[in-house]
Amino acid sequence: MVLKLWEENMRPYEEKYVRECYQAMQEEHDACGIGLVVNIDGRKEYRTLDDALSIVEKLEHRAGKDATGEVGDGVGILVQISHKFFKNAAKEAGIEVKDEGDYGVGMFFLPQDTKKRTLAMRMFKVITEKNGLKVMGWREVPTNPDILGKVARDAMPVIMQCFVERPADCAKGLAFDRMLYVARREFEQSTDETYITSLSSRTIVYKGMFLVGQLRKFYKDMQSKDYETAIAMVHSRFSTNTTPSWERAHP
């Protein structure tokens, strides 16, 4: 009896609500933008990276920005770790890496405060050693902060890459990445002042509080013809219910 009364009295309202929601979804156009470029034969080349960056630079209609128009909700890119690029970049930082897959690269957003930053780096070293890994060294990522809006520049973290050596008794690929993931999660639960955008032996994420045209210009790594990848996924953020930040710039 109750069910029958509900169907007679409420069903029309339910159907009307569903129709209105569907119509609203059809008319909604504000959302993040994504793009993906892949070499299906697995060949790594700079063109893949270049094409992906060109895609995100055309996604302004899928990107949020502040009232000044100088600060974006965020832009990011996921690419493979380019051994051709990183063996030279690491060497310039005084780090000797072995073959492809024998090391992992972590992308860190560290505190601007020197003492807090030093503490975070030491803590990560202790945690990696506890998990059977070895920190090979740190590289300061070359950037161009002058192109950023004031809000993004003031909130900008110190961006560094950490190189972690693969243990001899650990296989390349997934097994090594599992060890890196465990170390990352333990570190993240030990601090709330340092953010790791990625930590892997296979992929890396570059991101920040950018306008769509600033990702390539901000990270000088992205301008190097030596940076070769077979896959590149870009993301332009359109924030709907959270305040933009460096950490939230890219999934």
DRENNULO-915154 format. One line per field, with one value per atom (N, C-alpha, C): residue number from 0; chain; atom name; x, y, z. Coordinates in steps of 0.05 Angstrom, whole numbers, plus 5000, padded with zeros to 4 digits. Atoms other than C-alpha are relative to their C-alpha. Example, Ala and Ser with C-alpha at 12.3 -4.5 7.8 and 13.67 -1.06 7.14 Angstrom:
REM residues 2
num	c(0  0  0  1  1  1)
chaine	c(A  A  A  A  A  A)
atome	c(N  CA  C  N  CA  C)
X	c(5018  5246  5018  4984  5273  4985)
Y	c(4976  4910  5024  4976  4979  5022)
Z	c(5000  5156  5000  4999  5143  5014)
//
This chain:
REM residues 251
num	c(0  0  0  1  1  1  2  2  2  3  3  3  4  4  4  5  5  5  6  6  6  7  7  7  8  8  8  9  9  9  10  10  10  11  11  11  12  12  12  13  13  13  14  14  14  15  15  15  16  16  16  17  17  17  18  18  18  19  19  19  20  20  20  21  21  21  22  22  22  23  23  23  24  24  24  25  25  25  26  26  26  27  27  27  28  28  28  29  29  29  30  30  30  31  31  31  32  32  32  33  33  33  34  34  34  35  35  35  36  36  36  37  37  37  38  38  38  39  39  39  40  40  40  41  41  41  42  42  42  43  43  43  44  44  44  45  45  45  46  46  46  47  47  47  48  48  48  49  49  49  50  50  50  51  51  51  52  52  52  53  53  53  54  54  54  55  55  55  56  56  56  57  57  57  58  58  58  59  59  59  60  60  60  61  61  61  62  62  62  63  63  63  64  64  64  65  65  65  66  66  66  67  67  67  68  68  68  69  69  69  70  70  70  71  71  71  72  72  72  73  73  73  74  74  74  75  75  75  76  76  76  77  77  77  78  78  78  79  79  79  80  80  80  81  81  81  82  82  82  83  83  83  84  84  84  85  85  85  86  86  86  87  87  87  88  88  88  89  89  89  90  90  90  91  91  91  92  92  92  93  93  93  94  94  94  95  95  95  96  96  96  97  97  97  98  98  98  99  99  99  100  100  100  101  101  101  102  102  102  103  103  103  104  104  104  105  105  105  106  106  106  107  107  107  108  108  108  109  109  109  110  110  110  111  111  111  112  112  112  113  113  113  114  114  114  115  115  115  116  116  116  117  117  117  118  118  118  119  119  119  120  120  120  121  121  121  122  122  122  123  123  123  124  124  124  125  125  125  126  126  126  127  127  127  128  128  128  129  129  129  130  130  130  131  131  131  132  132  132  133  133  133  134  134  134  135  135  135  136  136  136  137  137  137  138  138  138  139  139  139  140  140  140  141  141  141  142  142  142  143  143  143  144  144  144  145  145  145  146  146  146  147  147  147  148  148  148  149  149  149  150  150  150  151  151  151  152  152  152  153  153  153  154  154  154  155  155  155  156  156  156  157  157  157  158  158  158  159  159  159  160  160  160  161  161  161  162  162  162  163  163  163  164  164  164  165  165  165  166  166  166  167  167  167  168  168  168  169  169  169  170  170  170  171  171  171  172  172  172  173  173  173  174  174  174  175  175  175  176  176  176  177  177  177  178  178  178  179  179  179  180  180  180  181  181  181  182  182  182  183  183  183  184  184  184  185  185  185  186  186  186  187  187  187  188  188  188  189  189  189  190  190  190  191  191  191  192  192  192  193  193  193  194  194  194  195  195  195  196  196  196  197  197  197  198  198  198  199  199  199  200  200  200  201  201  201  202  202  202  203  203  203  204  204  204  205  205  205  206  206  206  207  207  207  208  208  208  209  209  209  210  210  210  211  211  211  212  212  212  213  213  213  214  214  214  215  215  215  216  216  216  217  217  217  218  218  218  219  219  219  220  220  220  221  221  221  222  222  222  223  223  223  224  224  224  225  225  225  226  226  226  227  227  227  228  228  228  229  229  229  230  230  230  231  231  231  232  232  232  233  233  233  234  234  234  235  235  235  236  236  236  237  237  237  238  238  238  239  239  239  240  240  240  241  241  241  242  242  242  243  243  243  244  244  244  245  245  245  246  246  246  247  247  247  248  248  248  249  249  249  250  250  250)
chaine	c(A  A  A  A  A  A  A  A  A  A  A  A  A  A  A  A  A  A  A  A  A  A  A  A  A  A  A  A  A  A  A  A  A  A  A  A  A  A  A  A  A  A  A  A  A  A  A  A  A  A  A  A  A  A  A  A  A  A  A  A  A  A  A  A  A  A  A  A  A  A  A  A  A  A  A  A  A  A  A  A  A  A  A  A  A  A  A  A  A  A  A  A  A  A  A  A  A  A  A  A  A  A  A  A  A  A  A  A  A  A  A  A  A  A  A  A  A  A  A  A  A  A  A  A  A  A  A  A  A  A  A  A  A  A  A  A  A  A  A  A  A  A  A  A  A  A  A  A  A  A  A  A  A  A  A  A  A  A  A  A  A  A  A  A  A  A  A  A  A  A  A  A  A  A  A  A  A  A  A  A  A  A  A  A  A  A  A  A  A  A  A  A  A  A  A  A  A  A  A  A  A  A  A  A  A  A  A  A  A  A  A  A  A  A  A  A  A  A  A  A  A  A  A  A  A  A  A  A  A  A  A  A  A  A  A  A  A  A  A  A  A  A  A  A  A  A  A  A  A  A  A  A  A  A  A  A  A  A  A  A  A  A  A  A  A  A  A  A  A  A  A  A  A  A  A  A  A  A  A  A  A  A  A  A  A  A  A  A  A  A  A  A  A  A  A  A  A  A  A  A  A  A  A  A  A  A  A  A  A  A  A  A  A  A  A  A  A  A  A  A  A  A  A  A  A  A  A  A  A  A  A  A  A  A  A  A  A  A  A  A  A  A  A  A  A  A  A  A  A  A  A  A  A  A  A  A  A  A  A  A  A  A  A  A  A  A  A  A  A  A  A  A  A  A  A  A  A  A  A  A  A  A  A  A  A  A  A  A  A  A  A  A  A  A  A  A  A  A  A  A  A  A  A  A  A  A  A  A  A  A  A  A  A  A  A  A  A  A  A  A  A  A  A  A  A  A  A  A  A  A  A  A  A  A  A  A  A  A  A  A  A  A  A  A  A  A  A  A  A  A  A  A  A  A  A  A  A  A  A  A  A  A  A  A  A  A  A  A  A  A  A  A  A  A  A  A  A  A  A  A  A  A  A  A  A  A  A  A  A  A  A  A  A  A  A  A  A  A  A  A  A  A  A  A  A  A  A  A  A  A  A  A  A  A  A  A  A  A  A  A  A  A  A  A  A  A  A  A  A  A  A  A  A  A  A  A  A  A  A  A  A  A  A  A  A  A  A  A  A  A  A  A  A  A  A  A  A  A  A  A  A  A  A  A  A  A  A  A  A  A  A  A  A  A  A  A  A  A  A  A  A  A  A  A  A  A  A  A  A  A  A  A  A  A  A  A  A  A  A  A  A  A  A  A  A  A  A  A  A  A  A  A  A  A  A  A  A  A  A  A  A  A  A  A  A  A  A  A  A  A  A  A  A  A  A  A  A  A  A  A  A  A  A  A  A  A  A  A  A  A  A  A  A  A  A  A  A  A  A  A  A  A  A  A  A  A  A  A  A  A  A  A  A  A  A  A  A  A  A  A  A  A  A  A  A  A  A  A  A  A  A  A  A  A  A  A  A  A  A  A  A  A  A  A  A  A  A  A  A  A  A  A  A  A  A  A  A  A  A  A  A  A  A  A  A  A  A  A  A  A  A  A  A  A  A  A  A  A  A  A  A  A  A  A  A  A  A  A  A  A  A  A  A)
atome	c(N  CA  C  N  CA  C  N  CA  C  N  CA  C  N  CA  C  N  CA  C  N  CA  C  N  CA  C  N  CA  C  N  CA  C  N  CA  C  N  CA  C  N  CA  C  N  CA  C  N  CA  C  N  CA  C  N  CA  C  N  CA  C  N  CA  C  N  CA  C  N  CA  C  N  CA  C  N  CA  C  N  CA  C  N  CA  C  N  CA  C  N  CA  C  N  CA  C  N  CA  C  N  CA  C  N  CA  C  N  CA  C  N  CA  C  N  CA  C  N  CA  C  N  CA  C  N  CA  C  N  CA  C  N  CA  C  N  CA  C  N  CA  C  N  CA  C  N  CA  C  N  CA  C  N  CA  C  N  CA  C  N  CA  C  N  CA  C  N  CA  C  N  CA  C  N  CA  C  N  CA  C  N  CA  C  N  CA  C  N  CA  C  N  CA  C  N  CA  C  N  CA  C  N  CA  C  N  CA  C  N  CA  C  N  CA  C  N  CA  C  N  CA  C  N  CA  C  N  CA  C  N  CA  C  N  CA  C  N  CA  C  N  CA  C  N  CA  C  N  CA  C  N  CA  C  N  CA  C  N  CA  C  N  CA  C  N  CA  C  N  CA  C  N  CA  C  N  CA  C  N  CA  C  N  CA  C  N  CA  C  N  CA  C  N  CA  C  N  CA  C  N  CA  C  N  CA  C  N  CA  C  N  CA  C  N  CA  C  N  CA  C  N  CA  C  N  CA  C  N  CA  C  N  CA  C  N  CA  C  N  CA  C  N  CA  C  N  CA  C  N  CA  C  N  CA  C  N  CA  C  N  CA  C  N  CA  C  N  CA  C  N  CA  C  N  CA  C  N  CA  C  N  CA  C  N  CA  C  N  CA  C  N  CA  C  N  CA  C  N  CA  C  N  CA  C  N  CA  C  N  CA  C  N  CA  C  N  CA  C  N  CA  C  N  CA  C  N  CA  C  N  CA  C  N  CA  C  N  CA  C  N  CA  C  N  CA  C  N  CA  C  N  CA  C  N  CA  C  N  CA  C  N  CA  C  N  CA  C  N  CA  C  N  CA  C  N  CA  C  N  CA  C  N  CA  C  N  CA  C  N  CA  C  N  CA  C  N  CA  C  N  CA  C  N  CA  C  N  CA  C  N  CA  C  N  CA  C  N  CA  C  N  CA  C  N  CA  C  N  CA  C  N  CA  C  N  CA  C  N  CA  C  N  CA  C  N  CA  C  N  CA  C  N  CA  C  N  CA  C  N  CA  C  N  CA  C  N  CA  C  N  CA  C  N  CA  C  N  CA  C  N  CA  C  N  CA  C  N  CA  C  N  CA  C  N  CA  C  N  CA  C  N  CA  C  N  CA  C  N  CA  C  N  CA  C  N  CA  C  N  CA  C  N  CA  C  N  CA  C  N  CA  C  N  CA  C  N  CA  C  N  CA  C  N  CA  C  N  CA  C  N  CA  C  N  CA  C  N  CA  C  N  CA  C  N  CA  C  N  CA  C  N  CA  C  N  CA  C  N  CA  C  N  CA  C  N  CA  C  N  CA  C  N  CA  C  N  CA  C  N  CA  C  N  CA  C  N  CA  C  N  CA  C  N  CA  C  N  CA  C  N  CA  C  N  CA  C  N  CA  C  N  CA  C  N  CA  C  N  CA  C  N  CA  C  N  CA  C  N  CA  C  N  CA  C  N  CA  C  N  CA  C  N  CA  C  N  CA  C  N  CA  C  N  CA  C  N  CA  C  N  CA  C  N  CA  C  N  CA  C  N  CA  C  N  CA  C  N  CA  C  N  CA  C  N  CA  C  N  CA  C  N  CA  C  N  CA  C  N  CA  C  N  CA  C  N  CA  C  N  CA  C  N  CA  C  N  CA  C  N  CA  C  N  CA  C  N  CA  C  N  CA  C  N  CA  C  N  CA  C  N  CA  C  N  CA  C  N  CA  C  N  CA  C  N  CA  C)
X	c(5017  5000  5018  4982  5056  5015  4985  5095  4982  5019  5034  4995  5005  5021  5025  4975  5095  5002  4998  5093  4980  5020  5029  5006  4995  5052  5028  4973  5127  5014  4987  5144  5002  4998  5127  5022  4979  5174  5028  4975  5229  5008  4994  5224  5007  4994  5223  5028  4974  5285  5022  4981  5322  5003  4999  5304  5015  4987  5327  5030  4972  5393  5014  4988  5406  5003  4999  5390  5023  4978  5438  5027  4975  5493  5006  4996  5482  5009  4993  5489  5026  4976  5549  5025  4975  5615  5025  4977  5661  5012  4987  5710  5029  4971  5783  5003  4994  5816  5024  4978  5861  5008  4991  5902  5021  4982  5943  5013  4985  5997  5016  4986  6025  5012  4988  6073  4993  5009  6039  5021  4978  6104  5020  4983  6136  5025  4976  6188  5000  4998  6212  5013  4989  6223  4990  5008  6218  4974  5025  6161  4975  5023  6114  4995  5001  6129  4991  5006  6125  4971  5028  6058  4981  5017  6029  4999  4999  6052  4984  5015  6021  4970  5028  5955  4990  5009  5952  5001  4999  5971  4975  5025  5906  4975  5022  5863  4992  5008  5851  4971  5029  5776  4993  5004  5785  5018  4982  5827  4989  5008  5810  5023  4980  5846  4988  5010  5841  4991  5012  5810  5021  4980  5877  5007  4993  5884  5029  4972  5956  5007  4995  5948  4980  5018  5919  4994  5007  5885  5020  4978  5941  5001  4995  5972  5022  4980  6012  5003  4994  6042  5013  4987  6059  5015  4983  6116  5017  4981  6163  5026  4974  6230  5019  4982  6278  5029  4972  6344  5020  4982  6376  5004  4999  6359  5011  4992  6368  5028  4972  6436  5018  4984  6464  4992  5010  6420  5011  4990  6441  5030  4971  6514  5007  4995  6511  4995  5006  6483  5019  4981  6541  4990  5012  6499  5006  4995  6521  4978  5021  6463  5010  4992  6470  4983  5016  6426  4971  5029  6353  4986  5015  6308  5015  4984  6365  4997  5004  6342  4972  5026  6278  5004  4998  6265  4975  5022  6222  4998  5004  6192  4989  5007  6188  4993  5006  6153  5008  4989  6195  4994  5005  6185  5020  4982  6214  5020  4983  6242  5024  4976  6314  5001  4998  6311  4979  5021  6245  5006  4993  6270  5022  4978  6334  4990  5012  6294  4985  5016  6247  5018  4982  6305  5014  4987  6339  4980  5020  6274  4995  5004  6264  5023  4976  6335  4998  5003  6322  4979  5022  6256  5008  4992  6286  5019  4981  6343  4987  5016  6294  4986  5014  6259  5018  4981  6322  5008  4993  6334  5022  4978  6389  4996  5001  6385  5027  4975  6437  5007  4995  6429  4975  5022  6385  5008  4996  6378  4979  5018  6349  4989  5012  6300  5001  4998  6315  4972  5026  6254  5002  5001  6233  4976  5023  6190  4992  5006  6192  4974  5024  6135  4974  5024  6087  4987  5014  6034  5009  4989  6048  4990  5011  6002  5014  4987  6033  5029  4971  6104  5004  4997  6094  4996  5006  6066  5018  4984  6118  5019  4981  6155  5027  4974  6227  4997  5005  6225  5026  4976  6276  4993  5002  6286  5019  4983  6312  5004  4993  6348  5004  4999  6339  5010  4987  6382  4983  5014  6350  5018  4984  6373  5007  4991  6412  4982  5017  6363  4971  5027  6302  4999  5003  6278  4992  5008  6269  4970  5029  6200  4982  5022  6140  5010  4990  6178  5015  4986  6223  4981  5020  6164  4984  5014  6129  5016  4983  6188  5000  5001  6188  4973  5027  6113  4998  5001  6119  5016  4983  6175  4986  5015  6134  4977  5024  6071  5009  4990  6111  5009  4990  6144  4976  5023  6078  4984  5014  6048  5016  4982  6107  5002  4997  6102  4976  5021  6050  5010  4988  6099  5015  4987  6129  4981  5018  6091  5016  4986  6115  4980  5018  6084  5002  4997  6113  5026  4976  6164  5000  5002  6177  5026  4978  6229  4992  5011  6184  4987  5014  6144  5006  4996  6148  4979  5020  6100  5012  4993  6116  4974  5025  6062  5004  4999  6046  4976  5022  6000  5004  4994  6005  4975  5018  5966  5008  4994  5963  5026  4976  6021  5025  4977  6068  5015  4987  6084  5026  4976  6134  5021  4981  6165  5011  4991  6170  5021  4981  6205  5019  4980  6269  5005  4998  6270  4982  5020  6209  5009  4990  6248  5024  4977  6305  4993  5005  6306  5009  4991  6340  4978  5021  6276  4982  5014  6247  4981  5021  6183  4982  5019  6134  4971  5026  6075  5000  5002  6053  4971  5028  5988  5000  5001  5971  4973  5025  5918  5000  5004  5891  4977  5019  5853  4980  5022  5786  4988  5009  5773  4972  5028  5700  4993  5008  5700  5024  4976  5772  5018  4982  5823  5024  4977  5879  5025  4974  5948  5019  4980  6013  4994  5005  5994  4976  5025  5925  5001  4998  5950  4995  5002  5950  4995  5005  5923  5026)
Y	c(4976  5000  5025  4977  5048  5004  4999  5031  5011  4990  5043  5030  4971  5111  5016  4986  5130  5002  5000  5110  5020  4982  5149  5029  4972  5212  5011  4991  5214  4994  5007  5180  5023  4978  5241  5020  4982  5284  4988  5013  5233  5001  4999  5229  5028  4972  5305  5008  4995  5309  4988  5014  5258  5015  4985  5296  5026  4974  5363  4996  5005  5333  4993  5008  5301  5025  4976  5367  5018  4983  5404  4989  5013  5354  5005  4996  5363  5029  4972  5438  5009  4994  5436  4996  5001  5452  5006  4993  5471  4975  5024  5414  5001  5002  5395  4990  5010  5381  4980  5019  5321  4994  5008  5297  4978  5023  5235  4996  5007  5221  4975  5026  5151  4991  5015  5117  4971  5027  5051  4978  5019  5018  5002  4998  5040  5016  4985  5084  5026  4976  5140  5022  4978  5208  5026  4974  5282  5009  4991  5292  4994  5008  5255  5021  4980  5304  5027  4974  5364  5001  5001  5342  5003  4999  5332  5028  4972  5401  5019  4984  5430  4997  5005  5397  5017  4986  5426  5031  4971  5495  5010  4994  5492  4995  5007  5474  5023  4978  5544  5000  5001  5533  4979  5020  5475  5006  4993  5513  5023  4978  5556  5019  4980  5619  5020  4981  5673  5026  4975  5742  5017  4984  5772  4988  5013  5722  4992  5006  5710  4973  5025  5647  4979  5021  5582  4980  5020  5526  4977  5020  5480  4985  5016  5442  4980  5020  5378  4980  5020  5323  4975  5025  5250  4989  5011  5222  4977  5021  5163  5013  4991  5172  4996  5001  5188  4996  5007  5153  5018  4983  5193  5027  4974  5257  4998  5000  5237  4991  5008  5204  5024  4976  5271  5020  4981  5313  4991  5010  5269  5004  4997  5272  5029  4971  5349  5006  4996  5343  4984  5015  5298  4972  5026  5234  4981  5020  5172  4979  5020  5130  4977  5023  5061  4998  5004  5032  5008  4993  5048  4979  5018  5019  4994  5006  5015  5022  4979  5078  5011  4987  5113  5030  4971  5188  5010  4988  5224  5030  4972  5292  5011  4990  5331  5030  4973  5395  5004  4997  5414  5028  4974  5470  5022  4977  5539  5004  4996  5541  4979  5016  5514  4977  5020  5477  4978  5020  5443  4983  5015  5424  4980  5018  5394  4976  5021  5355  4980  5017  5328  4982  5016  5305  4979  5019  5271  4978  5020  5237  4981  5018  5210  4981  5018  5182  4978  5021  5146  4980  5018  5117  4982  5017  5093  4978  5020  5059  4979  5019  5027  4980  5017  4998  4987  5014  4970  5015  4984  5027  5020  4981  5078  5025  4974  5152  5006  4995  5168  5029  4972  5243  5016  4982  5303  5019  4981  5348  5022  4977  5418  5003  4999  5421  5029  4973  5480  5011  4989  5526  5030  4972  5595  5013  4989  5625  5028  4973  5694  5002  4999  5675  4997  5006  5659  5025  4979  5703  5002  4996  5731  4979  5019  5683  4973  5025  5622  5001  4997  5648  5001  4998  5664  4973  5026  5594  4978  5020  5559  4985  5015  5502  4999  5006  5484  4973  5024  5432  4986  5016  5377  4971  5028  5307  4983  5018  5250  4974  5025  5191  4978  5022  5124  4975  5023  5063  4975  5026  4996  4980  5020  4941  4977  5021  4885  4976  5024  4832  5007  4993  4869  5003  4999  4861  5028  4974  4921  5001  4997  4949  5000  5000  4933  4994  5007  4900  5023  4976  4961  5022  4979  5008  4995  5007  4971  5009  4991  4985  5030  4971  5058  5010  4991  5063  4997  5004  5034  5022  4978  5084  5027  4975  5141  5003  4999  5124  5004  4997  5117  5029  4973  5184  5020  4982  5218  5000  5001  5194  5011  4990  5222  5031  4971  5294  5011  4987  5343  5025  4976  5395  4995  5007  5358  4983  5014  5333  4986  5014  5279  4997  5001  5287  4972  5027  5220  4988  5014  5168  4972  5024  5113  4996  5005  5080  5001  5001  5085  5026  4975  5150  5022  4977  5220  5021  4979  5279  5027  4972  5352  5016  4985  5400  5025  4975  5466  5017  4981  5525  5018  4986  5545  5007  4997  5574  4980  5022  5526  5004  4995  5560  5001  4996  5560  4974  5026  5485  4997  5003  5482  5021  4978  5550  4999  5001  5537  4978  5022  5469  4998  5000  5473  4971  5028  5396  4995  5004  5399  5012  4987  5440  4986  5015  5391  4980  5019  5353  4972  5026  5296  4986  5013  5283  4985  5018  5224  4982  5016  5187  4988  5012  5140  5006  4993  5165  5026  4974  5233  5006  4994  5250  5028  4973  5323  5005  4994  5353  5030  4971  5424  5001  5001  5435  5022  4980  5470  4994  5005  5474  5010  4992  5474  5002  4999  5463  5000  4998  5469  5023  4979  5524  4989  5010  5516  5001  5001  5497  4984  5015  5467  4970  5029  5399  4990  5009  5397  5004  4992  5418  4977  5022  5349  4974  5024  5281  4983)
Z	c(5000  5000  5000  4998  5019  4974  5025  4956  4978  5021  4913  5003  4996  4944  4992  5007  4935  4969  5029  4861  4988  5011  4849  5005  4993  4884  4994  5002  4878  4974  5025  4813  4980  5019  4770  5007  4991  4812  4996  5004  4808  4971  5029  4732  4991  5007  4728  5009  4989  4772  4982  5017  4729  4973  5025  4665  5003  4995  4694  5004  4995  4718  4974  5026  4650  4982  5017  4615  5009  4990  4661  4993  5008  4646  4971  5029  4572  4994  5004  4579  5014  4984  4626  4983  5016  4591  5016  4984  4648  5012  4989  4662  4992  5006  4661  4971  5026  4595  5001  5000  4580  4971  5027  4521  5003  4998  4506  4972  5025  4454  5006  4997  4445  4974  5022  4398  5003  4996  4389  4996  5004  4368  5023  4977  4434  4996  5006  4401  5015  4984  4446  4983  5015  4414  5013  4989  4432  4988  5013  4383  5016  4984  4429  5022  4980  4485  4989  5013  4439  4991  5009  4410  5024  4976  4480  5012  4990  4503  4981  5019  4440  5005  4994  4458  5024  4976  4528  4996  5006  4501  4985  5014  4461  5017  4983  4521  5019  4983  4549  5007  4995  4542  5021  4980  4591  5024  4979  4641  5016  4983  4701  5005  4993  4720  5020  4980  4774  4986  5011  4766  4985  5013  4745  4973  5025  4688  4999  5000  4710  5014  4986  4752  4992  5009  4727  5023  4981  4765  5001  5001  4743  4974  5025  4685  5007  4995  4685  4977  5021  4643  5013  4992  4655  4975  5022  4612  5011  4991  4613  5009  4992  4647  4976  5023  4590  5009  4992  4603  4985  5016  4547  5012  4987  4583  5028  4972  4655  5006  4995  4649  4999  5001  4629  5021  4979  4676  5027  4975  4734  5003  5000  4715  5007  4995  4716  5030  4972  4787  5018  4985  4808  5007  4995  4805  4976  5021  4766  5000  5003  4742  4982  5016  4711  4975  5024  4657  5005  4998  4642  5018  4982  4697  5025  4977  4747  5022  4981  4782  4998  5000  4802  5003  4998  4798  5015  4985  4849  4995  5004  4835  5026  4973  4901  5000  4993  4921  5029  4973  4982  5012  4988  5033  4992  5006  5019  5023  4976  5090  4999  5003  5088  5021  4979  5155  4995  5005  5139  4975  5024  5070  5006  4993  5098  5016  4984  5149  4983  5017  5096  4983  5016  5052  5016  4983  5110  5008  4993  5130  4978  5023  5060  4997  5002  5060  5021  4979  5126  4993  5007  5102  4976  5023  5036  5009  4990  5072  5017  4984  5120  4982  5019  5059  4980  5017  5028  4975  5024  4979  5007  4996  4970  4984  5013  4954  4987  5014  4901  5000  4999  4904  4991  5006  4891  4978  5022  4830  5002  5000  4832  4971  5027  4773  4989  5012  4727  4993  5005  4725  4992  5008  4701  5015  4985  4757  4992  5008  4726  4983  5017  4679  5015  4984  4736  5011  4986  4766  5029  4972  4836  5019  4981  4873  4997  5005  4840  5008  4993  4849  5030  4970  4923  5013  4989  4935  4990  5013  4893  5019  4983  4929  4987  5012  4919  4986  5017  4863  4995  5002  4866  4992  5007  4838  5016  4984  4880  4983  5014  4847  5020  4982  4880  4985  5013  4863  5003  4999  4846  5014  4986  4894  4980  5018  4861  5000  4998  4885  4993  5008  4858  4969  5030  4786  4991  5012  4741  4996  5007  4728  5024  4980  4771  5028  4974  4828  5014  4989  4837  5006  4996  4830  5026  4975  4887  5024  4977  4933  5002  5000  4912  5011  4991  4925  5030  4971  4995  5015  4988  5012  4998  5004  4983  5020  4983  5023  5029  4972  5088  5005  4997  5076  5001  5001  5059  5026  4974  5124  5023  4979  5162  4999  5004  5136  4985  5015  5111  4987  5011  5087  4974  5026  5027  4984  5018  4967  4978  5022  4919  4977  5023  4850  4987  5011  4827  5010  4992  4847  4987  5016  4796  4984  5017  4753  4971  5027  4692  4991  5008  4693  5019  4983  4720  4993  5004  4729  5004  4997  4717  5001  4998  4740  5017  4984  4774  4996  5002  4783  4975  5025  4710  4984  5023  4653  4980  5018  4595  4984  5016  4559  5016  4983  4618  5007  4992  4629  4985  5016  4572  5007  4995  4589  5028  4972  4664  5004  4996  4663  4976  5022  4622  4990  5008  4621  4976  5021  4575  4974  5024  4525  4988  5010  4517  4979  5022  4451  5008  4990  4490  5015  4984  4529  4981  5018  4492  5016  4987  4511  4979  5018  4478  5008  4991  4518  5015  4986  4544  5004  4993  4580  5014  4989  4594  5012  4986  4639  5006  4994  4645  5020  4978  4710  4999  4996  4717  5027  4972  4792  5004  4996  4811  5030  4971  4887  5019  4983  4913  4991  5006  4917  4985  5015  4865  5018  4986  4892  4982  5015  4866  5002  4996  4895  4984  5013  4863  4969  5028  4794  4980  5018  4763  5016  4984  4786  5005)
//
